[in-house]
Protein backbone atom coordinates (compact mmCIF):
# COMPACT_ATOMS: atom_id res chain seq x y z
CA UNK A 1 0.00 0.00 0.00
CA UNK A 2 1.45 3.36 -1.03
CA UNK A 3 1.10 5.81 1.81
CA UNK A 4 -0.05 9.39 1.19
CA UNK A 5 2.19 12.41 1.39
CA UNK A 6 2.19 13.68 4.97
CA UNK A 7 2.44 17.24 6.21
CA UNK A 8 3.72 16.07 9.63
CA UNK A 9 5.39 12.94 10.91
CA UNK A 10 7.34 12.99 7.65
CA UNK A 11 10.26 10.93 8.94
CA UNK A 12 8.20 8.16 10.50
CA UNK A 13 7.57 5.91 7.46
CA UNK A 14 11.29 5.83 6.65
CA UNK A 15 12.12 5.04 10.28
CA UNK A 16 9.67 2.14 10.30
CA UNK A 17 11.34 0.71 7.20
CA UNK A 18 14.72 0.85 8.93
CA UNK A 19 14.02 -0.20 12.52
CA UNK A 20 11.35 -1.08 15.03
CA UNK A 21 9.89 2.06 16.64
CA UNK A 22 9.01 2.16 20.32
CA UNK A 23 5.66 3.43 21.54
CA UNK A 24 5.28 4.48 25.18
CA UNK A 25 3.45 2.53 27.88
CA UNK A 26 0.39 3.00 30.03
CA UNK A 27 -0.73 6.46 31.15
CA UNK A 28 -3.31 5.29 33.70
CA UNK A 29 -0.88 2.91 35.39
CA UNK A 30 1.63 5.71 35.84
CA UNK A 31 -0.96 8.16 37.12
CA UNK A 32 -1.92 5.62 39.78
CA UNK A 33 1.67 5.70 41.04
CA UNK A 34 1.15 9.32 42.09
CA UNK A 35 -1.75 8.33 44.39
CA UNK A 36 -3.61 11.57 43.69
CA UNK A 37 -6.67 12.31 45.79
CA UNK A 38 -9.87 14.10 44.84
CA UNK A 39 -8.51 17.54 45.75
CA UNK A 40 -5.42 17.02 43.61
CA UNK A 41 -7.53 16.05 40.62
CA UNK A 42 -9.67 19.15 41.14
CA UNK A 43 -6.89 21.66 41.69
CA UNK A 44 -7.78 25.23 42.54
CA UNK A 45 -9.78 25.76 39.37
CA UNK A 46 -12.31 22.99 40.06
CA UNK A 47 -12.23 22.92 43.85
CA UNK A 48 -15.97 23.66 44.04
CA UNK A 49 -17.05 21.49 41.10
CA UNK A 50 -20.38 19.79 41.80
CA UNK A 51 -19.29 16.25 40.95
CA UNK A 52 -16.42 13.93 41.94
CA UNK A 53 -13.67 13.96 39.31
CA UNK A 54 -11.07 11.57 40.72
CA UNK A 55 -10.31 9.08 37.95
CA UNK A 56 -10.80 11.64 35.18
CA UNK A 57 -7.21 11.33 34.04
CA UNK A 58 -7.64 13.72 31.12
CA UNK A 59 -8.50 16.52 33.56
CA UNK A 60 -4.96 16.26 34.94
CA UNK A 61 -3.64 17.90 31.78
CA UNK A 62 -5.34 21.04 33.09
CA UNK A 63 -4.97 20.67 36.86
CA UNK A 64 -1.69 18.74 37.19
CA UNK A 65 0.24 19.23 33.94
CA UNK A 66 3.43 18.53 35.90
CA UNK A 67 2.29 14.94 36.49
CA UNK A 68 1.51 14.35 32.81
CA UNK A 69 4.79 15.98 31.70
CA UNK A 70 6.75 13.80 34.16
CA UNK A 71 5.14 10.66 32.74
CA UNK A 72 5.89 11.64 29.15
CA UNK A 73 9.49 12.41 30.01
CA UNK A 74 9.93 9.13 31.89
CA UNK A 75 8.85 7.20 28.79
CA UNK A 76 11.05 9.29 26.52
CA UNK A 77 14.02 8.76 28.82
CA UNK A 78 13.33 5.01 28.62
CA UNK A 79 13.69 5.16 24.83
CA UNK A 80 10.20 5.75 23.44
CA UNK A 81 10.06 7.18 19.93
CA UNK A 82 6.31 7.81 20.06
CA UNK A 83 4.45 9.37 22.98
CA UNK A 84 0.66 9.29 23.24
CA UNK A 85 -1.25 12.35 24.37
CA UNK A 86 -3.26 12.08 27.59
CA UNK A 87 -6.52 12.12 25.64
CA UNK A 88 -7.88 8.56 25.70
CA UNK A 89 -11.15 9.82 27.20
CA UNK A 90 -11.02 13.44 26.06
CA UNK A 91 -14.14 13.40 23.90
CA UNK A 92 -17.39 15.15 24.69
CA UNK A 93 -19.02 11.70 24.79
CA UNK A 94 -16.66 10.35 27.45
CA UNK A 95 -16.38 13.58 29.44
CA UNK A 96 -20.16 13.78 29.75
CA UNK A 97 -19.83 11.15 32.50
CA UNK A 98 -18.11 13.83 34.61
CA UNK A 99 -20.28 16.73 33.38
CA UNK A 100 -17.12 18.09 31.74
CA UNK A 101 -17.95 17.77 28.05
CA UNK A 102 -17.42 21.51 27.67
CA UNK A 103 -13.75 21.06 28.62
CA UNK A 104 -12.92 18.43 26.00
CA UNK A 105 -11.38 20.83 23.47
CA UNK A 106 -9.22 22.44 26.14
CA UNK A 107 -8.10 19.03 27.42
CA UNK A 108 -7.04 17.87 23.96
CA UNK A 109 -5.18 21.07 23.16
CA UNK A 110 -3.36 21.14 26.52
CA UNK A 111 -2.52 17.44 26.34
CA UNK A 112 -1.07 17.72 22.84
CA UNK A 113 1.03 20.69 23.86
CA UNK A 114 2.39 18.83 26.90
CA UNK A 115 3.43 15.89 24.76
CA UNK A 116 4.85 18.25 22.14
CA UNK A 117 7.04 20.01 24.70
CA UNK A 118 8.32 16.70 26.06
CA UNK A 119 9.12 15.32 22.60
CA UNK A 120 10.86 18.53 21.55
CA UNK A 121 12.98 18.34 24.72
CA UNK A 122 14.19 14.81 23.95
CA UNK A 123 14.39 14.91 20.14
CA UNK A 124 17.77 14.74 18.44
CA UNK A 125 18.66 14.60 14.74
CA UNK A 126 19.43 10.89 15.12
CA UNK A 127 16.36 10.10 17.22
CA UNK A 128 13.38 12.32 16.55
CA UNK A 129 10.41 11.87 18.89
CA UNK A 130 6.81 11.94 17.73
CA UNK A 131 3.60 13.12 19.39
CA UNK A 132 0.80 10.62 18.91
CA UNK A 133 -2.65 12.18 19.25
CA UNK A 134 -4.72 9.47 20.94
CA UNK A 135 -8.41 8.98 20.13
CA UNK A 136 -9.99 6.45 22.49
CA UNK A 137 -13.09 4.34 21.86
CA UNK A 138 -15.53 6.27 24.16
CA UNK A 139 -17.59 4.41 26.82
CA UNK A 140 -20.54 4.15 24.42
CA UNK A 141 -20.97 1.84 21.44
CA UNK A 142 -22.78 2.50 18.20
CA UNK A 143 -23.14 -1.20 17.34
CA UNK A 144 -24.35 -2.87 20.52
CA UNK A 145 -27.57 -2.34 22.43
CA UNK A 146 -27.25 -1.33 26.09
CA UNK A 147 -30.60 -3.03 26.73
CA UNK A 148 -30.79 -6.84 26.44
CA UNK A 149 -34.56 -6.52 25.95
CA UNK A 150 -34.23 -4.15 22.99
CA UNK A 151 -31.58 -5.23 20.46
CA UNK A 152 -32.20 -2.11 18.38
CA UNK A 153 -31.55 0.36 21.19
CA UNK A 154 -28.44 2.56 21.06
CA UNK A 155 -27.06 5.09 23.54
CA UNK A 156 -24.99 6.99 20.96
CA UNK A 157 -25.34 7.72 17.25
CA UNK A 158 -22.76 7.78 14.48
CA UNK A 159 -23.30 11.53 14.12
CA UNK A 160 -22.67 12.15 17.83
CA UNK A 161 -19.45 10.17 17.62
CA UNK A 162 -18.38 11.92 14.42
CA UNK A 163 -18.90 15.34 15.97
CA UNK A 164 -17.02 14.38 19.14
CA UNK A 165 -14.09 12.93 17.21
CA UNK A 166 -14.00 15.90 14.83
CA UNK A 167 -13.56 18.31 17.72
CA UNK A 168 -10.96 16.08 19.35
CA UNK A 169 -8.96 15.64 16.17
CA UNK A 170 -8.95 19.35 15.41
CA UNK A 171 -7.57 20.18 18.86
CA UNK A 172 -4.95 17.40 18.67
CA UNK A 173 -3.76 18.69 15.31
CA UNK A 174 -3.70 22.29 16.54
CA UNK A 175 -1.75 21.20 19.63
CA UNK A 176 1.10 19.77 17.60
CA UNK A 177 0.46 16.06 17.06
CA UNK A 178 2.61 14.31 14.45
CA UNK A 179 0.51 11.15 14.22
CA UNK A 180 -3.09 10.24 15.05
CA UNK A 181 -3.91 6.96 16.78
CA UNK A 182 -7.43 5.52 16.80
CA UNK A 183 -6.94 2.97 19.56
CA UNK A 184 -8.45 0.29 21.77
CA UNK A 185 -11.18 -0.25 19.20
CA UNK A 186 -13.91 -2.55 20.47
CA UNK A 187 -16.55 -1.31 18.01
CA UNK A 188 -15.61 -0.82 14.38
CA UNK A 189 -18.49 1.58 13.82
CA UNK A 190 -17.07 3.88 16.50
CA UNK A 191 -13.71 3.67 14.74
CA UNK A 192 -15.32 4.49 11.41
CA UNK A 193 -16.81 7.64 12.96
CA UNK A 194 -13.32 8.62 14.14
CA UNK A 195 -11.75 7.94 10.74
CA UNK A 196 -14.49 9.91 8.98
CA UNK A 197 -13.94 12.83 11.35
CA UNK A 198 -10.17 12.70 10.83
CA UNK A 199 -10.66 12.88 7.09
CA UNK A 200 -12.94 15.89 7.55
CA UNK A 201 -10.32 17.68 9.66
CA UNK A 202 -7.59 16.96 7.13
CA UNK A 203 -9.75 18.46 4.39
CA UNK A 204 -10.61 21.43 6.62
CA UNK A 205 -7.06 22.24 7.73
CA UNK A 206 -4.93 21.07 4.82
CA UNK A 207 -2.97 18.85 7.20
CA UNK A 208 -2.42 15.17 6.48
CA UNK A 209 -0.97 13.20 9.39
CA UNK A 210 -0.11 9.51 9.47
CA UNK A 211 -2.83 7.39 11.09
CA UNK A 212 -2.34 4.30 13.23
CA UNK A 213 -5.37 2.09 13.86
CA UNK A 214 -5.34 -0.32 16.79
CA UNK A 215 -8.09 -2.79 17.57
CA UNK A 216 -8.74 -4.81 20.70
CA UNK A 217 -9.38 -8.54 20.65
CA UNK A 218 -11.29 -9.09 23.86
CA UNK A 219 -10.86 -12.83 24.42
CA UNK A 220 -9.86 -16.17 22.91
CA UNK A 221 -12.67 -15.92 20.35
CA UNK A 222 -10.32 -13.80 18.26
CA UNK A 223 -12.97 -11.13 17.76
CA UNK A 224 -13.41 -7.55 18.85
CA UNK A 225 -16.42 -6.86 21.06
CA UNK A 226 -18.69 -5.87 18.16
CA UNK A 227 -18.13 -9.29 16.62
CA UNK A 228 -15.53 -8.93 13.88
CA UNK A 229 -12.54 -11.15 13.40
CA UNK A 230 -9.18 -9.45 12.99
CA UNK A 231 -9.36 -10.01 9.23
CA UNK A 232 -12.84 -8.51 8.98
CA UNK A 233 -11.74 -5.58 11.12
CA UNK A 234 -8.87 -4.86 8.73
CA UNK A 235 -11.16 -5.03 5.70
CA UNK A 236 -13.44 -2.49 7.42
CA UNK A 237 -10.76 0.15 8.07
CA UNK A 238 -8.16 -0.34 5.32
CA UNK A 239 -9.84 2.35 3.19
CA UNK A 240 -8.29 4.91 5.58
CA UNK A 241 -4.83 3.91 4.28
CA UNK A 242 -3.30 3.83 7.75
CA UNK A 243 0.44 4.01 8.24
CA UNK A 244 0.06 1.07 10.63
CA UNK A 245 -2.59 -1.39 11.77
CA UNK A 246 -2.31 -3.25 15.04
CA UNK A 247 -3.70 -4.47 18.31
CA UNK A 248 -3.55 -3.30 21.91
CA UNK A 249 -5.08 -3.86 25.35
CA UNK A 250 -7.26 -6.70 26.75
CA UNK A 251 -4.58 -9.36 26.24
CA UNK A 252 -0.93 -9.85 27.07
CA UNK A 253 1.57 -10.51 24.30
CA UNK A 254 1.44 -14.30 24.65
CA UNK A 255 -2.30 -14.41 23.94
CA UNK A 256 -2.08 -11.68 21.29
CA UNK A 257 0.43 -13.53 19.10
CA UNK A 258 -2.00 -15.44 16.80
CA UNK A 259 -3.93 -12.24 16.04
CA UNK A 260 -0.77 -10.29 15.20
CA UNK A 261 0.16 -13.18 12.92
CA UNK A 262 -3.26 -12.90 11.29
CA UNK A 263 -2.77 -9.18 10.65
CA UNK A 264 0.58 -9.97 9.05
CA UNK A 265 -1.14 -12.31 6.62
CA UNK A 266 -3.93 -9.95 5.59
CA UNK A 267 -2.06 -6.61 5.66
CA UNK A 268 1.35 -7.37 4.14
CA UNK A 269 1.85 -3.86 2.77
CA UNK A 270 0.99 -1.95 5.95
CA UNK A 271 3.17 -1.55 9.04
CA UNK A 272 2.11 -3.55 12.10
CA UNK A 273 1.89 -2.20 15.65
CA UNK A 274 1.50 -4.15 18.87
CA UNK A 275 1.23 -2.82 22.40
CA UNK A 276 -0.17 -5.46 24.73
CA UNK A 277 -1.06 -5.33 28.39
CA UNK A 278 1.53 -6.52 30.90
CA UNK A 279 -0.07 -9.95 30.96
CA UNK A 280 -3.24 -10.66 32.87
CA UNK A 281 -4.72 -8.50 35.65
CA UNK A 282 -3.44 -9.17 39.15
CA UNK A 283 -4.74 -6.79 41.83
CA UNK A 284 -2.00 -7.94 44.21
CA UNK A 285 0.84 -6.61 42.02
CA UNK A 286 2.16 -3.04 42.06
CA UNK A 287 0.90 -2.22 38.57
CA UNK A 288 -2.21 -4.42 38.73
CA UNK A 289 -0.79 -6.81 36.11
CA UNK A 290 1.38 -9.91 36.21
CA UNK A 291 4.22 -9.42 33.78
CA UNK A 292 7.56 -7.96 34.76
CA UNK A 293 9.42 -5.77 32.26
CA UNK A 294 11.69 -8.71 31.44
CA UNK A 295 8.78 -11.01 30.54
CA UNK A 296 6.99 -8.48 28.35
CA UNK A 297 10.25 -7.58 26.61
CA UNK A 298 11.09 -11.24 25.96
CA UNK A 299 7.70 -11.88 24.38
CA UNK A 300 7.89 -8.82 22.13
CA UNK A 301 11.45 -9.75 21.19
CA UNK A 302 10.05 -13.06 19.92
CA UNK A 303 7.54 -11.12 17.81
CA UNK A 304 10.39 -9.09 16.36
CA UNK A 305 12.54 -12.16 15.71
CA UNK A 306 9.64 -13.65 13.76
CA UNK A 307 9.34 -10.50 11.63
CA UNK A 308 5.87 -9.61 12.89
CA UNK A 309 6.14 -5.99 14.06
CA UNK A 310 7.22 -2.46 13.15
CA UNK A 311 5.98 -0.64 16.27
CA UNK A 312 5.93 -2.08 19.80
CA UNK A 313 5.05 -0.64 23.17
CA UNK A 314 2.84 -1.28 26.15
CA UNK A 315 -0.74 -0.84 27.29
CA UNK A 316 -2.30 -1.43 30.73
CA UNK A 317 0.16 -2.31 33.47
CA UNK A 318 3.27 -1.25 31.57
CA UNK A 319 5.69 1.36 32.90
CA UNK A 320 8.89 3.13 31.78
CA UNK A 321 10.73 0.06 33.10
CA UNK A 322 8.77 -2.08 30.64
CA UNK A 323 9.45 0.32 27.78
CA UNK A 324 13.17 0.45 28.59
CA UNK A 325 13.36 -3.34 28.58
CA UNK A 326 11.39 -3.58 25.32
CA UNK A 327 13.65 -0.99 23.71
CA UNK A 328 16.76 -2.95 24.69
CA UNK A 329 15.23 -6.25 23.58
CA UNK A 330 14.09 -5.28 20.09
CA UNK A 331 16.62 -2.56 19.33
CA UNK A 332 19.18 -4.85 17.67
CA UNK A 333 16.56 -6.68 15.59
CA UNK A 334 15.28 -6.04 12.08
CA UNK A 335 11.95 -4.40 11.50
CA UNK A 336 9.22 -6.28 9.66
CA UNK A 337 9.59 -5.94 5.90
CA UNK A 338 6.61 -4.79 3.87
CA UNK A 339 5.31 -6.78 0.95
CA UNK A 340 5.39 -10.26 2.44
CA UNK A 341 2.93 -13.02 1.54
CA UNK A 342 -0.65 -11.93 2.04
CA UNK A 343 -4.21 -12.48 0.91
CA UNK A 344 -4.41 -9.22 -1.06
CA UNK A 345 -3.09 -9.06 -4.60
CA UNK A 346 -0.54 -6.28 -5.04
CA UNK A 347 0.43 -4.27 -8.06
CA UNK A 348 3.61 -5.46 -9.72
N, C-alpha and C positions, 0 to 999 in steps of 0.2 A: 504494500500500500504506500503510495507516494504521499508524504505529509505536506500540508499546505505551508505557505510562506508565513512565518510568524513575525509579529512586531516586537514581541518580548520572548524571553526564554530562548533566544536564538541559538545559544551554544549547546543547549541540552540534547537535541537529537544526535549531534556529533559525539558528545560525551557518552551517550548510551551505546553508540556503536563501538566505542573504544574500551569501555570498562563498565562494571556494575556500579550504579549510583546508589547512594545510601539515603533513605528517607528517615526522618526522625521517629521517635517512639511515642508512647501515650502521653497525652496532655492531662487527662483526668487523673491518672495514676500519680503523676508528679504533683498535681495540685493537692491531692490528698496528703502528700508528705508534709505540706505546710500546716496542716491541721487548723485551717481557718475557721473561725466561728461566725455566727450570724452577723455580728457587728463588723467584722472585718470584710465580709462580703458586701455589706451595705456601704461602708465608708461614710464620710461626712455627708456626701451628696444625697444618699438614700437612707439616712438614719431614721427618718420618720415614715418610710414607705409602708403602705398598709398591708403588705403581704410578705411572708417569709421568703427570702431569696437565697438562702444557703443552698448550694448545689447548682446554682445558675453560674456555671463556670465562665460563660461568655461575658457576664457582667464584670468579671475581674479585669478585663481589658480596660474598663473605665475606672474601677475603684481601686484595683491593685495592679497597675501596669508593671510595677517592679517585679511582682511574682511571675507574670507571664514572660517578661523579658529575661528573667533569670533562667526559666525553663528552656526558652529558645537557645540561650547562650550555652547552657549545659549540653544540649544536643549537638550544637555546632562544634563545641570543644571536643566532643566525643567522635566527631568525624562526619556528621550528617552533611550531605550535599543539598538536601531539600528539607525545608522546614514548613510545616503546616501552620496556617493561621489558627488562632483560637476562636474558630467560628462554626464548629460542628453544629451547634444549636442556635446559630444567630440568624434565624429567619423569623419573620413575623408569625408564622404558623407555630413554631416551637416556643417562641418567647411569649405567646399568648397565655401559656400555662402559668407564667409569673406576672401577668398583666403588664408586660414590658415590651409589647410588640412595637410600640412607638420608638424604642431605643435600638431597634435592629440595625438600621443604617449606621448609626453612630458606632455600634459595637463592631460591625464589619470594617468600617474605615479605620478605627483605632487599632483593631487587631492586625490588619494588614500593615499598618505603619510600624507597629511594634516588631513584627517579623522582618519587615524591610530593614529597619535600623540594625537589628541583630545580624542579618545576613550581610549587610554592607560592612559591618564591623569585622566580620570574619573572612570576607571574600579576599582572595588573592588572584593574580593573573593565572596561576597554575591550578587553583581550586576555587572557581566561582561558586557562590552559594545562591540558591534559588528559593524565592517565596512561593509557597503553594497555597493558593486560596482554597480553603476547604468548604465544600457544600455538603452538609450532612443530609440524612434521609427524611428528617422531620418525624415527630412522634405519631403522625397520622398517615394512613395509607389510602391511596386512590383505588386500589384494586380489591380490597378485602372488606367485607362488612364488619362493623363493630358489634352487630347484633345477630346472634346465632338464629334468631327467629325471623330475620328479614335479610336474606342473602343479597338483596338489591340495595340495602342501605349503605350510605357512605358518610363519613364525617369530614371529608375534604373533597374539593373538586379539582380537576386538572387546572382550571383557570386560577383558582386560589394559589395552587402550588406554583404555577408559572409566574404569577405576579410576585410572590414571595422570593422566588429564586432570581427573578429579574433584578429586583432591588438589591439582593445580596451580591449578585455578580457585579453589578455596577459599582458598588462600594468597594468590593475587593479589587477590582481593576483600578479604580481611582486611588486606592491605598498603596498600590505598587506591587501587586502580585505578578509573578513571572509565569505561573502555571495555574490552571484551575483543576481541582480534583473533586469529582462527584463520587462520593465514597459511602461505604457501608450500605450499599444498596440492597434493600430487602424487597422492594417493590419496583419493578421495571417501569411502571407507569409514572411513579414519582421521578425516577431518573430521566425519563423522557421529557417531563415538564422542565427539569433543570437544564437539560441539553437544548431544548427549544428556547429557553430564556437566555442561555449563554449565546446562542446564535443571534438572538435579537440584540443583545448588548454589543456584540462584535459589529453588527451592521450599524448600530446607533453611534458607536464611538470610533469606528475605524480601526480598533485594536483587533488582534487575532492571536490569542495566546494558545499554547499547547494545552490539550485536555487529557487528563488521566481519568479513567473510569474504573471503579473498583466495586465489585459486587461482594455479597456475603452469603456463602453457603451455610445454612443454619444447622444442618445435622448430616448424618450419614446417608440421607436420601440423595444427596448431591444436588439439591435444588435450593434456590432462594425462596424466601417465605411466600412470595406470590406464585410459586409453583413451577418456575422455569428451571430447566437444566442449565448448566454452564454454557453448553453449546447454543441453546435457544436464547439465553441472555445475550451472548455475543452477537447473534444474528439481529437482535432487537436494537442494539446500540451502535453497530459498526458504521451506520450511515454518518455518524458524527466524526468519523475519521480521527479517532483519538490517537495521541502520541503513544499511549500505553493502555492496555487493558489488564485487569488483575483482580485479586481477591484480598479481602482483609476481614478481620474480626471473627467472632463466633468460634472459630477453631484454632488450635495450635498448628504449627507447621507440619507435624507428623500426619495429622488427619487431613490437612489441606493438600497434601502432595498429589493425590489422583486428580484433583480438580485443576491444579496448576498444569499438570500434564495434559489434561483435556484442552485447556486454553491454548497450549502450545500446538496441539494438533489442528485446531480450527482457526487460529489466528497467527499463521506463520510469518506474516509480513508486518506485524504490529509488535511493539515492545511489550514485555510482560512484567507486571509489578506484583509483589507479594509482601504483605506485612501482616503476619499472623499475630494472634494473641500469644502471651507467654504460657502456652499450654492451657490446661483446664483450670477453672476457678478453684481457689482454695482459700477460704476466709481466714485460715490460721496463718497464712504466710504474710510477709510484710507488704507485698504488692497486691495480694488477693489472688495471685496465680502461682502455679506450681513451678514453672521452668526458671532455672537460673540463667544468667547471661550465657554461660558456657554451653548449656543444652540448646538454647534457641540458636546460638551462633553455629553450633555443629550441624543442626538440621538444615539451616539455610545454606551452609557451605555445601552440603550434599546436593541441594537444589542447583547451586551454581556449578558444581562439578558435573552435573548431568545436563548442563546447558539449558536450564529451564527459565532463567530470570535475567532481567536487565535492571530492575529496581527492587531493592529489599529494604525492609525496615521493620517496625514493630507496632502493634496495636495494644489492646488492653493488657496491663500488667508489665509492659516493657518500660525501661528506664534508660538514662544515658549509659549506664553500665552495660545494658543489653546492646545498645547501638554501638558502643565502642568495641564490644566483642564481635559483633556482626561485621563491622568495618574491617577488623583485623583478619577475620576468617575468610571473607570473600575478596578482600583487596587484591591478593595475588592471582586470582582466577580470571578466566576469560568471561566476557559478557556473552549472552546468548546471541547467536547470529540470526539475522533476519533471513527469510526466504527458505526455511526448512520445509520438510514434507508437511503438507496440510490438505484439508478437504476442499479448499477453494482453488480454482484454477487461477493462474497468474499470467499476466502478459509476458511474452518472451522478451 
